[in-house]
Amino acid sequence: MAAYLNFALLIRKELYGAIFGIFMSFIATFSSVALMGTATWFLSAMAIAGFYDYALNIFIPSALIRLLALARTLLRYGERYYTHDATFRLLAYLRVFLFERALDLNIEDAMRLKSSDLQRRLQADLERLEMIYVRQLVPITCAFLMGLVVGGVLLSFSFLLAFTALALMLLAGVIIPIIVTRISARYSTEQSTLAIALNDEISDLIGGFFDLMLLGKHVERARHFLQVAKDLARARATIIYYDQLAQVFLLTCSELTMFLLLMQSVPLVVAGEMSPPQMMMLAVAAMASFEVLTPLSAACLNYPYVAHSAERVSALLHITKENADINPHSQELLRAEDEAAGLKAERDYAAYAASGGVLNALSGLSDTAKSKAAESAITAPHAAQSATPAAATDAADGSSAVPEIELRDVSFSYRLDHDQYLQVLEHCSLRFRADQNYVIKAPSGRGKSTLVLLLTSLLYPQHGELYLNGKPYSSLQPAKIREHFAVALQDITLFSGSIFEVFKQVKTQVTREEIMQALTLVELNDLIALLPHGLDEWLGSTGLTISGGQARRLCLARALVAANCFAGLKEGAGQEKLSANGASVKAAPVDFLVLDEPGEGLDEAQEVRILERIQKLRRGVIIITHKQAGLRLSDQIISL
């Protein structure tokens, strides 16, 4: 309930539009009820006038009927426009807000979720939250206002009439839907559970279809998927059945209301307190007012479903009343930090360009020469190629001359269950400097990949602390920490698209020259030359058109581009950004390049060639491996 209310309170973001949408919805419904009542009064009055043969002004009532008919149509359009406009604006805000919160998602919690479940929470569950306003808040508010109007009008004639109409409206619009919702609660729970299971089934079936086919299990999994789909359809059909049952009770109560009001109005007509046309008008209008109660049964039946979605999204992103909004003051601080970062980048690049190195040596070569001289062109003295942007860090800001990352007595363990943990790092103390290259060796399962996640602030240690240039990670924003890293993870992740688009995902303004330099370094330039469309060749779904080794090297090249390792190769938009004063600033390499098991899928000789080229190209390279590649040119070898 708390999660549901937190999302419902977001209506304040579009408060005026939402209120106007509710007002339009109520006025549209009121026009419909008034149209029915006016038409009934007009027909009754005409019948009586004809029977008693007296004159009746038909122009004003007929004009009023036409006005109400036109107003109902226009107001229905206005209602749809404003309610849906407010909903879409709320969803747009909610999407941006939730995805901003997702950037700070605890990766340890996310790793316990299936990717399909994570996607469902951020897509399907989020979209279902639109029901809170359109399908629940608006109908309930309109029903309450209509009850006040109908009760007030009938009360002016008789307390009994008002009590009868309101009691039956309460029964049909509130009590019966609540009872039906309680009866169908089991099916609502099944609907949520089965929808999640179906999403997982189809994700597993598509993702592992080739493996299942080779193992001969694809037919069995497909049958299981169809069975889950049938169970979900059955649960939804049951909920629809109960919704229609509630509608039957609603129609019965509306007809009963008209009958009882007619019976109770007869003494008032006889006593002269009410005219026969008024009696008919009130009875039919009261019956027509039940139209506003029609969505309430669906609103009640869908409440468990929507509340479950709200809880799933809220549990994922830990949304509370305290953090359920973006602090404008924080945004000002972020903008100030971005401006400071622009000035720092300008100073860093000046020092980087002044230091020279292999990048300037390569800048005058053609693509063919670079390919042939991949080994010899990057053989400058090891220390001469250690230029990193951090070398020019201004001492006035309190940071060290050379950027460094330090782990002090860090321990980390994964929670397997409520009381079971898997220890992977224990009292680990390490220091990484941006002017040295490192190789971290350890057998599988000893915490190498966990170390990468700790360095990039995706995981947080249970004991100890990490420091960036002497500042604890806990005092820094994770996004700012990650600006110092470019990472090629052990797991290969390539999205559908062309080779050029693969690199644009990590650097929007990347140039083709940068891409070719990176591909030449990882020995993929020959592959590009063979492709009909070169860099514009479509990779297929998740890179299925290339081999595993080629995909591994493509990820390495992408990390090199993300690290701006080729920022000085050629003048172009891909190496420029605007500083705080609007001047053009060349992008400098990041401080640390982390390669997690970069040799998987490569032969030993090729792995050694590629890694040694990277080590000669720049400093601050951290290679995590269980092999021997990279040891010869590393400054430090760390064994876990």
Secondary structure, DSSP 8 states (H G I E B T S, - for coil): -HHHHHHHGGGGGGHHHHHHHHHHHHHHHHHHHHHHHHHHHHHHHHHHHHHHT-----HHHHHHHHHHHHHHHHHHHHHHHHHHHHHHHHHHHHHHHHHHHHTT--HHHHTTS-HHHHHHHHTHHHHHTTHIIIIIIHHHHHHHHHHHHHHHHHHTT-HHHHHHHHHHHHIIIIIHHHHHHHHTHHHHHHHHHHHHHHHHHHHHHHHTHHHHHHHT-HHHHHHHHHHHHHHHHHHHHHHHHHHHHHHHHHHHHHHHHHHHHHHHHHHHHHTTSS-HHHHHHHHHHHHHGGGGGHHHHHHHHHHHHHHHHHHHHHHHHT--TTTSS--HHHHHHHHHHHHHHHHHHHHHHHHHHHH--HHHHHTTS-HHHHHHTTTGGG-S-TGGG---GGGG--GGGT--SS-EEEEEEEEEEEE-SSS-EEEEEEEEEEEEETTS-EEEE--TTSSHHHHHHHHTTSS--SEEEEEETTEEGGGS-HHHHHTTEEEE-SS----SSBHHHHHHTT-TT--HHHHHHHHHHTT-HHHHHHSTTGGG-B--GGGTTS-HHHHHHHHHHHHHHHTTTTTTSS-SGGGEEE-TTS-EEE----SEEEEESTTTTS-HHHHHHHHHHHHHH-S-EEEEESSSTT-TT-SEEEE-
